[in-house]
Amino acid sequence: MRRIIYMILSASLLLLLSCREEGGNPAAKAANEWQRALLEGKNPAEAHFQLAELYRNEAGKMPLAIWHLHEFLENCEQDDPRIPEARLLLEHLEKKYYAELQSRFERSSMSDKDLRIRLLEENSQQLRQWITRLNRENFALRDLLLEKERGTALRPSPLPVQPPPPKVQSRVHQVTTGDTLSKIAQQYYGAGGPAQVRMILLANPALEKNPNQLKVGDKIIIPPPQE
């Protein structure tokens, strides 16, 4: 009898590999989120613990809670403070589930063999349904990953943005003894030709009347050189 019960328990625990909740209640939504976290490999120990908490008191989900507790103990850190609680809960649920199965056998009018076959058939049917759904979800996730990788590979690398060259500001020159526009242009532009002198005159219209008569102390605007 014990061997039969453990065979049924093992078959039931296989459902955990692909179990997903339906419905709009908060518990079902939470289960969906933690199951998705398992599929994506995000903090599996935490996901298994939370799913065990969700399933522990839900009708028909005790095997799921037992399986998730086993997985939590295998995946958690050795110093996780929830380990003693998880072990006690696991022992309690296993005893409770064993007692329920034993009671079901005792109340059944079928033979042990017929009851075992019926239970395994029920579990197998559920298992096939969950595996089919899991396969669809895995294919969808695979397609999303391939599409993302393909888009990343085809996307050209952005060209580095060159900062604009610093803008050269106009400067102010104070006239000293002996200064001429040509000399001043030579000082600031490296050349004192007509083009450079003309730039200074355009920035200082008052000098155009007497460009050769600069007064000592006057201030002249020196525009930036033209490119």
BELVENJO-V499264 format. One line per field, one symbol per residue. psi: psi as a letter, one per 40 degrees, with the letter a starting at -180 (. if undefined). burial: 1 if it has 9 or more other C-alpha atoms within 8 Angstrom, else 0. Layout:
psi->???
burial->???
//
This chain:
psi->dddddddddddddddddehiiiieiddddddddddddddefhgdddddddddddedehheedddddddddddddeiideheeddddddddddddddddddddddddeieiiddddddddddddddddddddddddddddddddddddddddddehihiihhhiiihhhiiihhhhiheiiddddddddeeifidddddddddegdeeddgeeghhheihhhhiiih.
burial->00001001101110110100000000011011011011000001111111111111000011111111111110010000000001100100110011001100100000000011001100110110011011000000000000000000000000000000000000000110001011111110101110011011101100000010010000011110000
//
